[in-house]
Amino acid sequence: TEGYTSHVCIMFCEKYAKDEGSKQEGFLYIAMNMHWDSHMVALPKLPRNMQWKLYLTTTEKTGENETDSETVIKREDNVREITARSIQIYQSVIVESKPVQKGKGTGD
């Protein structure tokens, strides 16, 4: 909101536009950096059964550690670097929850 701010992030929620037949809303997060330096941003928290996935980036892949667009981002890894003069779009994906197994010998 300041005159010197050169990056902005926007989150869209499908909750307000979803069809009556859909059970789960989706989220879209767009991070835009117009600055000549990289900036760190934190991805918003999602419902328990969802995680962020990098959907699209304008960043050129230069190294082995570059995020692949097929990679789901772990909840604890929610801070992302937005490289200089780039845009990254993240999409929420539903992750299957594993059933809780009762421990052996615990009396359950």
KANOR-V399680 format. One line per field, one symbol per residue. burial: 1 if it has 24 or more other ideal C-beta (glycine too) atoms within 12 Angstrom, else 0. A space follows every 10 residues. Layout:
burial: ???
This chain:
burial: 0000001010 1000000000 0000011111 1110000010 1011010001 1111101010 0000001000 0110000001 1110011111 1110000000 00000000
